[in-house]
Amino acid sequence: MSLSEFEKTRPYAKYFEFPYPDLPNEVIEKMASPMDPSLALRLDDRNKLLDPGYMPGEIGYCIMPDGSGYIASLTKMPGVSLEMLDWWFAWHGIQSLRYKIWDPRDHYKARVAPNIWPGDSTIAELERTQLEYIGFRC
């Protein structure tokens, strides 16, 4: 994937070329074949992600009994706070290059509805405190 002429002018475009880290062996092993669907987190149970600790199906993929697909990838980020996540999810949706930097091999475009986020990098405190992540109210 290459950057558009506009993206090349952005001050953070240099981060697009940073070396991408290798996947941990644990992830490679768990993604080598489908997992048992009974280990997968059902969408209706998604708030279990807020419980302490890890679940068995946080890394893997399978076809669920209803025919839907399931894929999960656990990314451990020690020291990351909710405020950091709020900033990231607001920042990366404003311009697609910011999303591409996150994973240059797999991320192509991101945008948020203009009525949710402003067109620049300023984010009102009200918007920051009412973020919703896959159905979780924060």
C-alpha positions as CSV (number, residue, x, y, z in Angstrom):
1,M,0.0,0.0,0.0
2,S,1.2,3.5,-0.7
3,L,0.2,6.9,0.5
4,S,-1.7,9.5,-1.4
5,E,0.0,12.8,-2.2
6,F,-2.1,14.5,0.5
7,E,-1.1,11.8,3.1
8,K,2.6,12.3,2.3
9,T,2.3,15.9,3.4
10,R,1.0,15.1,6.9
11,P,3.6,15.5,9.6
12,Y,3.0,12.0,10.9
13,A,3.4,10.3,7.5
14,K,6.9,9.2,8.5
15,Y,5.4,6.7,11.0
16,F,3.8,4.8,8.1
17,E,7.3,3.5,7.2
18,F,8.3,2.3,10.6
19,P,9.1,-1.5,10.7
20,Y,6.1,-3.6,11.6
21,P,6.8,-5.9,14.6
22,D,6.6,-9.7,14.3
23,L,3.6,-11.4,15.7
24,P,4.1,-13.2,19.0
25,N,4.4,-17.0,18.6
26,E,1.3,-17.4,20.8
27,V,-0.7,-15.6,18.2
28,I,0.8,-17.5,15.3
29,E,0.1,-20.8,17.0
30,K,-3.5,-20.0,17.9
31,M,-4.3,-18.6,14.4
32,A,-2.9,-21.7,12.6
33,S,-6.2,-23.4,12.7
34,P,-9.8,-22.6,13.8
35,M,-10.6,-22.6,17.5
36,D,-13.5,-24.5,19.2
37,P,-16.6,-22.3,18.8
38,S,-17.5,-23.0,22.4
39,L,-14.5,-20.9,23.4
40,A,-15.6,-17.9,21.4
41,L,-17.2,-14.9,23.0
42,R,-20.8,-14.6,21.8
43,L,-21.8,-11.1,20.8
44,D,-24.6,-11.1,23.5
45,D,-21.8,-11.7,26.1
46,R,-19.5,-9.0,25.0
47,N,-19.6,-7.1,28.3
48,K,-17.6,-10.1,29.7
49,L,-14.6,-8.3,28.2
50,L,-14.9,-5.9,31.1
51,D,-14.4,-8.7,33.6
52,P,-10.9,-9.0,35.2
53,G,-8.6,-11.5,33.5
54,Y,-8.5,-13.1,30.1
55,M,-10.9,-15.5,28.4
56,P,-9.9,-18.6,26.4
57,G,-11.2,-17.2,23.1
58,E,-9.5,-13.9,23.0
59,I,-7.1,-15.1,20.3
60,G,-8.4,-17.2,17.5
61,Y,-11.1,-17.6,14.8
62,C,-13.9,-20.0,14.0
63,I,-17.4,-20.3,12.4
64,M,-20.1,-19.9,15.0
65,P,-23.0,-22.4,15.2
66,D,-25.3,-19.7,13.6
67,G,-22.9,-19.5,10.6
68,S,-21.4,-16.1,11.5
69,G,-17.6,-15.7,11.6
70,Y,-15.6,-15.0,14.8
71,I,-12.1,-13.6,15.0
72,A,-10.4,-12.2,18.1
73,S,-6.9,-10.8,18.7
74,L,-5.8,-9.9,22.2
75,T,-3.4,-7.0,22.2
76,K,-1.7,-6.5,25.6
77,M,-0.9,-2.8,26.2
78,P,0.5,-2.4,29.8
79,G,0.1,1.1,31.2
80,V,-2.5,2.2,28.7
81,S,-5.4,4.2,30.3
82,L,-9.0,4.8,29.3
83,E,-8.0,8.4,28.5
84,M,-5.3,7.2,26.1
85,L,-7.9,5.0,24.4
86,D,-10.3,7.9,24.2
87,W,-7.6,10.0,22.5
88,W,-6.6,7.3,20.1
89,F,-10.1,6.4,18.9
90,A,-10.8,10.0,18.4
91,W,-7.5,10.9,16.7
92,H,-7.2,8.0,14.3
93,G,-10.7,8.4,12.8
94,I,-10.2,11.9,11.7
95,Q,-7.9,11.0,8.8
96,S,-7.4,7.5,7.2
97,L,-3.6,7.8,7.3
98,R,-3.8,7.8,11.1
99,Y,-5.6,4.4,10.9
100,K,-3.2,3.1,8.3
101,I,-0.2,3.8,10.6
102,W,-1.8,1.5,13.2
103,D,-1.5,-1.5,10.9
104,P,-0.1,-0.6,7.4
105,R,-0.6,-4.1,6.0
106,D,-4.3,-4.4,6.9
107,H,-5.8,-1.0,7.5
108,Y,-6.9,1.0,4.5
109,K,-9.5,3.6,5.6
110,A,-11.3,4.9,8.7
111,R,-13.7,7.7,9.2
112,V,-16.2,8.8,11.7
113,A,-19.5,10.3,11.1
114,P,-19.1,14.1,10.8
115,N,-21.9,14.6,13.3
116,I,-19.9,12.7,15.9
117,W,-16.4,14.1,15.5
118,P,-15.4,17.5,14.2
119,G,-13.3,17.8,11.0
120,D,-10.2,18.8,12.9
121,S,-8.2,17.4,15.8
122,T,-10.1,19.2,18.6
123,I,-12.6,17.0,20.4
124,A,-15.1,18.4,22.8
125,E,-15.0,17.0,26.3
126,L,-18.6,15.9,26.1
127,E,-17.8,13.8,23.0
128,R,-14.7,12.4,24.7
129,T,-16.6,11.2,27.7
130,Q,-19.5,9.6,25.8
131,L,-17.5,7.3,23.6
132,E,-18.9,3.9,22.9
133,Y,-16.7,0.9,22.0
134,I,-18.6,-2.0,20.5
135,G,-21.6,-1.5,22.7
136,F,-19.6,-0.7,25.9
137,R,-20.4,2.6,27.4
138,C,-17.3,4.3,28.9
